[in-house]
Amino acid sequence: MGIEEILQKASNLVITGLKVAASAIYARVMSFMGLSWVTFNQAMPEVKSWLADQASSLPTQATDFLGACGIDIFMVLVISAIASQIGWKVMLVATEKLAELQGNAGGG
């Protein structure tokens, strides 16, 4: 085995490792984008409507003051981050259960 063959195998291993790492990063980005789409299109309108119902009991002067301070935007950012984290945890639990079911499918 010559030096060329060793270098060839080493470069093939490095390229394969880079491909696996890139595909893992790509999969995480795509899953995050899908999760974000579902969270913001399905869950967030419900949360925002609930918050609007809760805020409707406030006096109009308090609502105007909070809106002028930017509290409404701050609350939307915080709630969306929490909803995204909860969705991510739910998705991770679901994929773990799916892997467990697939592992038990052999009837072992």
Helices and strands as residue ranges (DSSP letters): H 3-38, I 39-43, H 44-55, H 60-69, H 71-103, G 104-106
